[in-house]
Amino acid sequence: TAVILCSAYGVPPPIIEWVLPSGDIVLEGAALGRFSVSGGDLRIENVQESDEGNYKCRATNEGGEDTADTPVDVQEYLPDVFSVIEVEVDDQPVVPTDENKVTMGEDSSLLLNCTFNTTSPATFRWFKDGTLVRSDSRRTLVKLSSGHSYGLRISSVDTEDAGVYFCTLDSGFSKTSESVEIGVQPQESPLIRRKPDDVPQMPSPSSVRISIGVPMVTVVSGKELTVTCTASGSPNPQISWRTSDGTTIDADSSGSLVLSNVGNDDAMDYTCVATNAKGTDEETIKVKIAEPPKIQRSEVVDTEPPIPNDDRKYNVGQESYVRSSRTLEIMCMATGKPSPEIQWRLSSGSGQLSVGE
């Protein structure tokens, strides 16, 4: 509905009538379709685009007449309509959850973009938890190029930025708003879970498992070694391994280092590296390889009969002959890592037994 006001003065009091764009005349106290005049004012019900044009108020009495023109421009009214607030985190679009919430880590960049359509001048504002948001060193209110789009950009988000954000529009015809909840996860530097008192476990005869934090572990050549490494932190740290010669080794899905069929080439330092956006933590374990003792056996058979008054010397593994009451020397050499300790044991009988180097 539109009302165009018109008042006139004179002696005697003038009579007011309105001339419509169509040329039709509506008199005081009369009505013509959707047009009526009362108290000199023209009232138009259910305004339509066809009602555009020039409306003339005409006042007449015995002394003459006076007129005043009022041009009317009819615009289609569109109610203020908000789209769902668009969210970008670190310049990447993010879709809010069903609860209309977006969660991000500290130090991220955030852009909230609120889009609407209106044909009238409007006042736009952003609120956080009911408090008006103003531009500062980290928060910038921006009008985007894509039509009626107003954004709120926040750099280096911290936990104080968590809350419910409202974009509101007051066009004079109506007030509307849209909201989204922003959650901020505090970031924590990685911290490796160290177990300095862990004891090597043998899940199977051919495997050894231990946790990072133990300074050194010794593994028998040919076995499998697993060193577990886990770390806390936010966001969740990524686990990788680095050897003392600078080689990077991929961890398995649990972050563990797995060395199969270990040998002498695997004897070195291994460093677990936990990394996230907040920093890095490292822990090193030294791996030593042990080789089981192996006695060097002689396959030579001594067929020479015993010689009286003759002391005899043999290599271990040889069948030995010696005369009673004489001295028998059997040499035993073995390899291994670390160097094995050699001991002798008599299976039966008696006699004097000495072990030399």
Number of C-alpha atoms within 10 A of each C-alpha: 9 12 13 14 14 21 12 15 11 14 8 10 12 19 17 25 24 26 18 18 16 10 11 10 18 20 19 17 13 12 16 12 8 11 19 20 23 16 11 22 19 26 18 19 13 10 16 12 11 9 16 15 15 16 20 20 25 22 22 18 15 11 9 9 13 12 15 11 12 13 11 15 11 13 12 9 10 10 16 19 14 19 13 16 23 16 22 17 19 15 11 10 11 14 13 17 11 7 8 14 15 19 15 22 19 23 19 15 19 21 23 23 20 26 20 19 14 16 12 15 11 17 11 18 18 23 15 18 12 11 10 12 18 12 12 9 7 11 17 16 18 15 15 14 8 8 10 15 18 21 21 23 18 22 17 14 22 19 16 9 15 18 16 16 23 24 25 19 22 16 17 10 12 10 14 16 18 18 18 22 18 21 19 19 16 15 20 17 20 26 19 23 15 16 14 12 11 13 12 18 13 13 9 10 8 14 19 21 21 19 22 26 20 19 14 14 17 14 21 20 19 17 17 20 26 18 22 20 26 20 21 14 21 16 19 16 24 17 26 20 22 19 17 13 9 10 9 13 15 13 19 12 8 10 20 23 26 18 16 15 14 20 18 15 8 17 16 14 16 25 21 28 23 26 22 18 18 15 14 17 16 17 19 19 19 16 19 21 20 19 17 14 16 12 15 14 14 14 11 12 11 11 9 8 9 14 11 10 12 13 16 16 14 18 17 18 16 15 13 18 17 18 15 11 10 11 14 17 17 14 17 19 14 14 14 13 15 12 12 15 9 13 8 9 6 8 6 6 5 7 8 5 10 8 11 7 6
